[in-house]
Amino acid sequence: MPSNASSPSFISQLCFGTIEEDLILPYPKMKPAEQETFKAIRSSIEQLLKPHEKDFRAWDEDGELPASFIEELKSFGLFSLVIPEAHGGMQLSATAYSRTLQELAKYDGSVAVTVGAHSSIGMRGLLLFGTDEQKARYMPKLATGEMIAAFCLTEPGAGSDAASIKTTAVKDGDDWVLNGNKLWITNGGIAQFFTVFAKTGGQAERGNMTAFIVTRDQAGVSVGPHEDKMGIRASSTTTVHFDNVRVPANNVLGEVGKGFKVAMKILNSGRTGLGGGTVGGMKKLISLATRQSKERVQFGKPIAEYGLVKQKLGHMVVDCYATESAVNMVNHLIDSGSEEYAVEAAITKVFGTEALWRTADEALQIAAGNGFMKEFPYERILRDARINRIYEGTNDILRLFIALTAMNEVGSELKELSDSLKGIFNNPIKGFGVISEYAMRRASLATDRVKREKTKFTKLHPALEKNQLVFEELTRELATSVDRILRKHGKNVIGKQFASRRLADIMIDLFVLASTLSRVSTAMQEQGVGKVTKEIEILEVLTGQVRRRVRSNMSKIDDNDDEFIKSLADDALDREAYRWDNVD
Ligand SMILES: Cc1cc2nc3c(=O)[nH]c(=O)nc-3n(C[C@H](O)[C@H](O)[C@H](O)COP(=O)(O)OP(=O)(O)OC[C@H]3O[C@@H](n4cnc5c(N)ncnc54)[C@H](O)[C@@H]3O)c2cc1C
């Protein structure tokens, strides 16, 4: 699979109608040596967490993981997962790291979040941007868990709009002096190592921020009490305060003034950890719900025999397999050195967290009254699952990010095209060159008969021809829609959130389908069609779902009720109430 730093984004290319099949075929596998390491990790996680299975409910009620359990996590090496071997860590690839979080999430959301916040975001800045000296100073302590890490970006006035943070860092001699308050920081109460984002361009300059390493022992650092939360209650979430904290200049992470980029890179890079967690949660729920359906007898039969119960279970399997395929694919893109995976990583976060939410809700429905009782794990898993759609970028903001980032390149070509139209009179040869390149791409979308490279899959198993044709057709429709929307709105598309959301949903569906096609096709080629009949069934269901959803989203681009919906929202906003709440 020839992917590397110069590989394009699969979804950005899809917006042109181009299928970069070499990026996703054959379906990736964990390397044999890493499989061995991972098996050992999996069995030690089982050894550590199985005996605690009865404790998770109590810890959820207490709203805290006991200090003795955090020590156990440290002694099992769970804070060393992504740290280079040279600094005492396991140096897991993105694939093996994500699989490890999957295993943790099968047991308990709070435990997975505690480990994940450390490795995915807390110390990820040091891993990605740290100097050799900084790494040597902190990595060994982060690996043993002597230092647990936290990521401090959010503030009371700055959530999704991270560029609006108010925490400041002012240069004083060789030091920076930090002042400000951070909110809802995972691991805040147990961390000794903080990646902190502060403004370094003065209050007026939006977005000019810098990332700093701050440690708990520095004068002026304090943390608030554990927040009382809906879910992942046993994980530590606190405020973190910086009161005239003097941070030496050699604790700057990355470049001064480039902190926003650092924050975004950390979040992009850590996102598949969360994706792995969602897959683990779904696998656990499928086990719980199938056992429950076989044990519970109503109307003289186990409820597992009823169609409506089977319908829920079957959909859980499709959701889990599809998420797993997409998460593995993005991990592979990261592990093979691609720089262009941010959109695909965001897709796995959105799809996985929503698939987990559906699965948790349906598993609770199958358990019904039992599901509602604290004695059973369903309500806790449902509460734990809810946060995933909010943090590390809300799914709404990520949808805007997916659509706008993926369309960006098409937008640039279109802009170049319109600039060239103006320029034709000055420089006809250059102008027509650009037009004909774009026109060729467009022509290849307009008709199947135009033979142009990369508008089709060429390496899928031939028995998947029907699914392949659906994917290719939807791809052409995506490209046509992107072109149409960009021509209609130009750069004002940024404000067209209804349209962006539809495009994002189409892109999400197509990436998940592409990953699953790759997985099933590779399995068919390697094992033979007869051995993968269940996988083919999953692909049939997913292809149908994606086709129907994409078509529905496409049809709404021109035929929708957006203006009515906006008007009704405005009316409710004006009244701050439902208009028809009358007594009569
Ligand atoms: C348990 C927990 C743990 C957390 N851990 C951390 C952590 O470790 N480190 C950290 O820095 N932060 C952390 N956070 C913060 C988390 O990342 C933020 O909650 C998240 O980014 C959303 O910000 P917000 O809650 O302020 O929502 P807001 O940004 O206020 O958004 C409110 C709603 O408006 C929508 N919205 C906002 N802007 C737009 C827009 N432009 N267009 C359309 N819709 C929009 C959002 O999607 C959302 O639905 C944590 C939060 C929680 C609850």
The ligand as a Tripos MOL2 file, in Angstrom:
@<TRIPOS>MOLECULE
LIG
   53    58     1     0     0
SMALL
NO_CHARGES

@<TRIPOS>ATOM
      1 C1        -16.4860   15.1770   30.5800 C.3       1 LIG1
      2 C2        -15.7530   16.1790   29.7550 C.ar      1 LIG1
      3 C3        -14.3840   16.0510   29.5860 C.ar      1 LIG1
      4 C4        -13.6810   17.0030   28.8490 C.ar      1 LIG1
      5 N1        -12.3110   16.9010   28.7450 N.ar      1 LIG1
      6 C5        -11.6170   17.9320   28.1940 C.ar      1 LIG1
      7 C6        -10.1780   17.9580   28.2520 C.ar      1 LIG1
      8 O1         -9.5330   17.0170   28.7550 O.2       1 LIG1
      9 N2         -9.5260   19.0450   27.7530 N.ar      1 LIG1
     10 C7        -10.2010   20.0890   27.1910 C.ar      1 LIG1
     11 O2         -9.5560   21.0520   26.7650 O.2       1 LIG1
     12 N3        -11.5600   20.0890   27.0890 N.ar      1 LIG1
     13 C8        -12.2740   19.0460   27.5910 C.ar      1 LIG1
     14 N4        -13.6470   19.0470   27.5450 N.ar      1 LIG1
     15 C9        -14.3310   20.1300   26.8670 C.3       1 LIG1
     16 C10       -14.9650   19.6960   25.5510 C.3       1 LIG1
     17 O3        -13.9690   19.5050   24.5990 O.3       1 LIG1
     18 C11       -15.9970   20.7790   25.1680 C.3       1 LIG1
     19 O4        -17.1190   20.5590   26.0020 O.3       1 LIG1
     20 C12       -16.3730   20.7220   23.7100 C.3       1 LIG1
     21 O5        -15.3080   21.1600   22.9150 O.3       1 LIG1
     22 C13       -17.5990   21.6000   23.3900 C.3       1 LIG1
     23 O6        -17.4970   22.8530   23.9750 O.3       1 LIG1
     24 P1        -18.7000   23.4050   24.8550 P.3       1 LIG1
     25 O7        -19.1350   22.3310   25.7750 O.co2     1 LIG1
     26 O8        -18.2580   24.6780   25.4660 O.co2     1 LIG1
     27 O9        -19.8730   23.6500   23.8370 O.3       1 LIG1
     28 P2        -20.1070   24.9670   22.9320 P.3       1 LIG1
     29 O10       -18.9140   25.2470   22.1200 O.co2     1 LIG1
     30 O11       -20.6530   26.0440   23.7790 O.co2     1 LIG1
     31 O12       -21.2380   24.4400   21.9480 O.3       1 LIG1
     32 C14       -22.5940   24.3250   22.3340 C.3       1 LIG1
     33 C15       -23.3960   23.7760   21.1530 C.3       1 LIG1
     34 O13       -23.3340   24.6940   20.0650 O.3       1 LIG1
     35 C16       -22.8200   24.0720   18.9130 C.3       1 LIG1
     36 N5        -21.9830   25.0360   18.1980 N.ar      1 LIG1
     37 C17       -20.9840   25.7960   18.7040 C.ar      1 LIG1
     38 N6        -20.4540   26.5630   17.7460 N.ar      1 LIG1
     39 C18       -21.1150   26.2720   16.5990 C.ar      1 LIG1
     40 C19       -21.0050   26.7210   15.2560 C.ar      1 LIG1
     41 N7        -20.0820   27.5830   14.8650 N.pl3     1 LIG1
     42 N8        -21.8460   26.2020   14.3460 N.ar      1 LIG1
     43 C20       -22.7670   25.2810   14.6920 C.ar      1 LIG1
     44 N9        -22.9100   24.8090   15.9440 N.ar      1 LIG1
     45 C21       -22.0880   25.2970   16.8880 C.ar      1 LIG1
     46 C22       -22.0260   22.8850   19.4260 C.3       1 LIG1
     47 O14       -21.9210   21.8520   18.4750 O.3       1 LIG1
     48 C23       -22.8450   22.4580   20.6310 C.3       1 LIG1
     49 O15       -23.9090   21.6410   20.2350 O.3       1 LIG1
     50 C24       -14.3720   18.0840   28.2510 C.ar      1 LIG1
     51 C25       -15.7580   18.1830   28.4020 C.ar      1 LIG1
     52 C26       -16.4450   17.2660   29.1500 C.ar      1 LIG1
     53 C27       -17.9310   17.4410   29.3170 C.3       1 LIG1
@<TRIPOS>BOND
     1     1     2 1
     2     2     3 ar
     3     2    52 ar
     4     3     4 ar
     5     4     5 ar
     6     4    50 ar
     7     5     6 ar
     8     6     7 ar
     9     6    13 1
    10     7     8 2
    11     7     9 ar
    12     9    10 ar
    13    10    11 2
    14    10    12 ar
    15    12    13 ar
    16    13    14 ar
    17    14    15 1
    18    14    50 ar
    19    15    16 1
    20    16    17 1
    21    16    18 1
    22    18    19 1
    23    18    20 1
    24    20    21 1
    25    20    22 1
    26    22    23 1
    27    23    24 1
    28    24    25 2
    29    24    26 1
    30    24    27 1
    31    27    28 1
    32    28    29 2
    33    28    30 1
    34    28    31 1
    35    31    32 1
    36    32    33 1
    37    33    34 1
    38    33    48 1
    39    34    35 1
    40    35    36 1
    41    35    46 1
    42    36    37 ar
    43    36    45 ar
    44    37    38 ar
    45    38    39 ar
    46    39    40 ar
    47    39    45 ar
    48    40    41 1
    49    40    42 ar
    50    42    43 ar
    51    43    44 ar
    52    44    45 ar
    53    46    47 1
    54    46    48 1
    55    48    49 1
    56    50    51 ar
    57    51    52 ar
    58    52    53 1
@<TRIPOS>SUBSTRUCTURE
     1 LIG1         1 GROUP 0 **** ****
